[in-house]
Amino acid sequence: MSEVSRRGFLSSAVAGGLVAPIAAPALLRLRSPVAISSFNGLKAVEIAWQRMTEGWRPVDAAVAGVSVVEDDPEDDGVGIGGLPNEDGVVELDASVMDGPSGLAGAVASLQNIQNPAQVALKVMRHTDHVLLVGEGALRFARAHGFPEVNLLTEAARKKWLEWREKRSAIDDWISPDENGEHGKAWFDKYKHKTGTIHLGAVAANGDVGSCTTTSGLAFKLAGRVGDSPVIGCGNYCDNDVGTGGGTGRGEASILINSASFLVQQMGLGKPPTDACLAAVQRVDRLTKIKRLRDDKGRLNFQIQFYATNKKGEFGSASTYADQFAVCDDKGPRRVDMASLYGEPPPK
Ligand code: ASP
């Protein structure tokens, strides 16, 4: 076991006692479990893979992996340290899905709880519901003993404050630094900034599970919910087929029901990368409004899709060039994803 994996054992998912070993006898013997995720999940896929080799159920392994990213204050798109909404309040979305039971759980617009994916797991296992939002989700998390913390780090608060001050010339917020260190380019960078982790997990017996967790779009409207907690959009799995998920512009993902589309495409025989490319093409075909295209008519936003199938094959595709993380018996690594335009996202 590597040093990283060993440290990973201390993740809060373990502390929360979320382990549920796979009971069923293996029907389909893979060479190795497989975990894939967005770029920011290199450590997460290693932890998820390690857990599956120890017999953890894929959904629990996935949550153990993403918990490490939720706990990282340096990642400004997930958990603590996530960029807040336009009011300066961090609101988190997350979902989990378990292949063997076909059940899912999710939370949206959840404040003050660092590990929303773990709360989503509780929704799946301790309620007859799929999705809890806002105050109700917070009360549910409290009932399960999740501690309340201030999710807004100083770094995230400062970014938000600068964004707020520079946002408009017709309100009473004033930026003392109008032409200083952070000019228009800095401001543009945070317009619709994304950041999320999706993790798809396939155990050695072919069982699957998946998870997506995020702070959503930076400076979103209060109460805005993206694709991550919407089952069938930012996250989906089917134990007969595989897993699918997305990151990036959540509105586009919701409008094509992307994760369920990915799994359906694989069910019809497409390999994972082709299924992901088909989803990007579907976003392209169904995005009809002009403001979401550049002057060459190309989509002006990044969206990434991820898929694994029951055989342990995996793939990913996006609008603009990017990488994803994967771990199998060859170890954790980043891999280029297929893309529609083959060049880096617009600045
Ligand atoms: N898909 C997420 C959302 O729209 C954002 C992201 O992936 O960065 O909330």
Residues whose N, C-alpha, C, O or C-beta is under 5 A from the ligand:
A	BS01	LIG	T194 G195 T196 T214 G216 L217 G226 D227 G246 T247 G248 R249 G250 E251
